[in-house]
Amino acid sequence: MEIVLLGSGNVATHLAKALKAKGENVVQVYSPNLVNGKLLADSIAAEAIDDLNVIKTDAGLYIISVKDDAIESIAEGLKAVSGLVVHTSGTTDIKVLSAQVKKAGVFYPLQTFSKAKEVDFDRIPLCIEATDADQLEVLHKLAAKLSQQVYELDGEKRKVLHLAAVFACNFPNHLYALANQVLQQNGLSFEIIRPLIAETADKVMTNLPENVQTGPAVRADETTMNKHLSMLKDMPELHEIYQTLSNSIKLMSK
């Protein structure tokens, strides 16, 4: 099956490499930024294009891996294609594609991607959806080649999953950045708390997070929390975040 990849960002880059590693035939990479598109295309021996008018129309699969607000405009440029068109978004409804193309689906990898860090696609949950059973089977076979974890999820469940992922990934990472800010302002290195972060993440691999919560809030240690809040008196944003999260922990622990 010939595959056309539309996008050259983080998700597209890792997906292209995973497809290539499994022997899949990615024949074109579309990107409005031809320089970025060519870098990715060259790495997988594909053709780079920056014009949807020259896209192959007879490929078996078209993977749109761009920002959510660009998916619809890309799909509008694929009305002439005969193959299955999917996007990799966690929150965009499949109807955005099915309104434009004959065969539509979703191929959503649940992971945080950065170009500079390699990932093991075999361990990444792949969430799939399609407008009919035949196309779903196509996606299931492809997903099973890339990952041991394949889930058939409709749009509503996928949105819930994406929301949970923001809480589980994006927000903690921002909190790491805030922790680093506090450390740096006091002449300390982020390196000191890396083992703590690793152990915290490791615990929830085998336990529910609410069962392994530690810290002053779960102990209702008001003295310590008040000391921390006093230390943050000149940092109102962090003061508010500390108080909000501590209150949430206390409520959950009751």
C-alpha positions as CSV (number, residue, x, y, z in Angstrom):
1,M,0.0,0.0,0.0
2,E,1.4,3.4,-1.0
3,I,1.1,6.0,1.8
4,V,1.1,9.8,1.5
5,L,2.0,11.7,4.6
6,L,0.7,15.3,5.0
7,G,2.8,17.1,7.6
8,S,6.4,17.3,8.7
9,G,6.1,18.1,12.4
10,N,6.8,16.0,15.5
11,V,4.0,13.4,15.1
12,A,4.5,13.2,11.3
13,T,8.3,12.7,11.7
14,H,8.0,9.8,14.2
15,L,5.2,8.2,12.3
16,A,7.1,8.3,9.1
17,K,10.1,6.7,10.7
18,A,7.9,4.0,12.3
19,L,6.2,3.2,9.0
20,K,9.5,3.0,7.2
21,A,11.0,0.7,9.8
22,K,8.0,-1.7,9.3
23,G,8.5,-1.7,5.6
24,E,5.6,0.5,4.7
25,N,5.9,2.5,1.4
26,V,5.6,6.2,2.2
27,V,5.8,7.7,-1.3
28,Q,5.2,11.4,-0.7
29,V,5.5,13.9,2.1
30,Y,3.5,17.1,1.8
31,S,4.5,20.2,3.7
32,P,3.8,23.9,2.9
33,N,7.4,24.3,4.2
34,L,9.3,22.5,1.5
35,V,12.6,22.6,3.4
36,N,11.1,20.7,6.4
37,G,9.2,18.4,4.1
38,K,12.3,17.6,2.1
39,L,14.3,16.8,5.3
40,L,11.6,14.3,6.4
41,A,11.1,12.9,2.9
42,D,14.8,12.4,2.3
43,S,15.1,10.4,5.6
44,I,12.5,7.9,4.4
45,A,13.3,8.0,0.6
46,A,10.0,9.7,-0.3
47,E,9.2,12.6,-2.6
48,A,8.7,16.0,-1.0
49,I,5.9,18.3,-2.3
50,D,4.5,21.6,-1.2
51,D,1.5,21.7,-3.5
52,L,-1.6,19.6,-3.1
53,N,-2.3,19.9,-6.8
54,V,0.6,17.5,-7.5
55,I,-0.3,14.9,-4.8
56,K,-0.7,11.3,-5.9
57,T,-4.4,10.5,-6.2
58,D,-4.2,6.7,-6.3
59,A,-2.4,6.0,-3.0
60,G,-4.0,3.6,-0.6
61,L,-3.7,5.8,2.5
62,Y,-3.3,9.5,3.2
63,I,-2.3,10.5,6.7
64,I,-2.9,14.1,7.7
65,S,-0.6,15.0,10.6
66,V,-0.9,18.7,11.1
67,K,-2.2,21.2,13.6
68,D,-5.9,20.6,14.3
69,D,-7.0,23.9,12.8
70,A,-5.4,23.0,9.5
71,I,-6.9,19.5,9.0
72,E,-10.1,20.7,7.3
73,S,-8.3,22.8,4.7
74,I,-5.9,19.9,3.9
75,A,-8.9,17.6,3.5
76,E,-10.5,20.0,1.1
77,G,-7.5,19.5,-1.1
78,L,-7.9,15.7,-1.1
79,K,-11.3,15.4,-2.7
80,A,-9.9,13.8,-5.8
81,V,-8.0,11.0,-4.0
82,S,-9.4,7.4,-4.1
83,G,-7.7,6.1,-1.0
84,L,-8.5,6.2,2.8
85,V,-7.8,9.6,4.4
86,V,-7.1,9.8,8.1
87,H,-5.9,12.4,10.6
88,T,-3.8,11.9,13.7
89,S,-5.7,14.3,16.0
90,G,-7.1,13.4,19.4
91,T,-9.9,16.0,19.4
92,T,-10.9,16.5,15.7
93,D,-14.1,14.7,14.7
94,I,-14.0,12.2,11.9
95,K,-16.8,14.2,10.2
96,V,-14.3,16.9,9.3
97,L,-12.8,14.4,6.9
98,S,-15.9,12.5,5.8
99,A,-17.5,15.7,4.7
100,Q,-14.7,16.1,2.2
101,V,-13.5,12.7,1.1
102,K,-15.0,9.3,0.3
103,K,-13.1,7.2,2.8
104,A,-12.3,8.7,6.2
105,G,-10.6,7.5,9.4
106,V,-8.6,8.4,12.4
107,F,-5.1,7.1,13.3
108,Y,-4.3,8.8,16.7
109,P,-1.0,7.9,18.5
110,L,-1.3,8.6,22.2
111,Q,2.1,9.9,23.1
112,T,4.2,13.1,23.5
113,F,6.5,13.6,20.6
114,S,9.7,15.6,20.1
115,K,11.8,15.4,17.0
116,A,15.0,15.2,19.1
117,K,13.9,12.1,21.2
118,E,13.3,8.7,19.7
119,V,10.3,6.7,20.8
120,D,9.4,3.0,20.8
121,F,6.3,2.9,18.6
122,D,5.7,-0.7,19.6
123,R,4.6,0.6,23.1
124,I,2.5,3.6,21.9
125,P,-1.3,3.2,22.1
126,L,-2.8,3.7,18.6
127,C,-6.5,4.7,18.6
128,I,-8.3,4.1,15.3
129,E,-11.7,4.9,13.9
130,A,-13.2,4.7,10.4
131,T,-16.5,5.3,8.6
132,D,-17.0,1.7,7.6
133,A,-15.8,-1.8,8.7
134,D,-13.5,-2.4,5.7
135,Q,-11.5,0.8,6.3
136,L,-11.4,0.1,10.0
137,E,-9.8,-3.3,9.2
138,V,-7.2,-1.6,7.0
139,L,-6.3,0.7,9.9
140,H,-6.3,-2.1,12.4
141,K,-3.8,-4.1,10.3
142,L,-1.5,-1.2,9.9
143,A,-1.7,-0.2,13.6
144,A,-1.0,-3.7,14.7
145,K,2.2,-3.7,12.6
146,L,3.4,-0.6,14.5
147,S,2.2,-1.2,18.0
148,Q,1.1,-3.9,20.5
149,Q,-1.7,-1.6,21.8
150,V,-4.5,-0.8,19.3
151,Y,-7.8,0.6,20.4
152,E,-11.0,1.2,18.4
153,L,-12.4,4.5,19.9
154,D,-15.1,6.7,18.6
155,G,-14.7,10.5,18.5
156,E,-16.2,11.1,22.0
157,K,-14.0,8.6,23.8
158,R,-11.0,9.9,21.9
159,K,-11.7,13.4,23.1
160,V,-12.0,12.2,26.7
161,L,-8.7,10.4,26.3
162,H,-7.0,13.5,24.9
163,L,-8.3,15.6,27.8
164,A,-6.9,13.0,30.3
165,A,-3.6,13.1,28.4
166,V,-3.4,16.9,28.9
167,F,-3.8,16.4,32.7
168,A,-1.3,13.4,32.7
169,C,1.3,14.9,30.4
170,N,1.1,18.6,29.5
171,F,0.2,19.9,32.9
172,P,2.9,17.9,34.8
173,N,5.5,19.0,32.3
174,H,4.5,22.6,32.9
175,L,4.8,22.0,36.7
176,Y,8.3,20.6,36.1
177,A,9.1,23.9,34.3
178,L,7.8,25.9,37.3
179,A,9.8,23.7,39.7
180,N,12.9,24.5,37.6
181,Q,12.0,28.2,37.9
182,V,11.9,28.0,41.7
183,L,15.1,26.0,41.8
184,Q,17.0,28.3,39.4
185,Q,15.9,31.4,41.3
186,N,17.5,29.9,44.4
187,G,20.7,28.7,42.8
188,L,19.7,25.0,42.6
189,S,19.9,22.6,39.6
190,F,16.9,20.8,38.1
191,E,19.2,17.7,38.1
192,I,18.5,17.3,41.8
193,I,14.9,16.4,41.4
194,R,15.1,14.2,38.3
195,P,15.2,11.0,40.4
196,L,12.1,12.2,42.3
197,I,10.3,12.7,39.0
198,A,11.3,9.3,37.7
199,E,10.2,7.5,40.9
200,T,6.8,9.3,40.9
201,A,6.2,8.2,37.3
202,D,7.4,4.7,38.0
203,K,4.9,4.3,40.9
204,V,1.8,4.8,38.7
205,M,3.0,2.1,36.3
206,T,1.8,-0.4,38.9
207,N,-0.6,1.6,41.1
208,L,-3.4,4.0,40.8
209,P,-2.1,7.5,41.3
210,E,-4.6,8.3,44.1
211,N,-3.2,5.4,46.1
212,V,0.4,6.5,46.0
213,Q,-0.1,10.3,46.6
214,T,2.4,11.8,49.0
215,G,3.2,15.2,50.3
216,P,1.9,17.8,52.8
217,A,-1.6,18.1,51.2
218,V,-2.5,14.5,51.5
219,R,-1.2,14.5,55.1
220,A,-3.2,17.7,55.8
221,D,0.0,19.3,57.0
222,E,-1.2,22.9,57.1
223,T,2.0,24.2,58.8
224,T,4.2,23.1,55.9
225,M,1.7,24.2,53.3
226,N,1.5,27.7,54.9
227,K,5.3,27.9,54.9
228,H,5.4,27.1,51.2
229,L,2.7,29.6,50.4
230,S,4.7,32.2,52.3
231,M,7.7,31.4,50.2
232,L,5.6,32.1,47.1
233,K,4.1,35.4,48.2
234,D,6.1,37.3,45.6
235,M,5.1,34.8,42.9
236,P,1.3,35.1,42.7
237,E,0.9,32.7,39.8
238,L,2.7,29.9,41.6
239,H,1.0,30.8,44.8
240,E,-2.4,30.2,43.2
241,I,-1.4,27.0,41.5
242,Y,0.1,25.6,44.8
243,Q,-3.1,26.4,46.6
244,T,-5.5,25.1,44.0
245,L,-3.6,21.8,43.6
246,S,-3.2,21.3,47.3
247,N,-7.0,21.8,47.8
248,S,-7.7,19.3,45.1
249,I,-5.4,16.7,46.7
250,K,-7.0,17.3,50.1
251,L,-10.5,16.8,48.6
252,M,-9.5,13.6,46.8
253,S,-7.8,12.1,49.9
254,K,-11.0,12.5,52.0
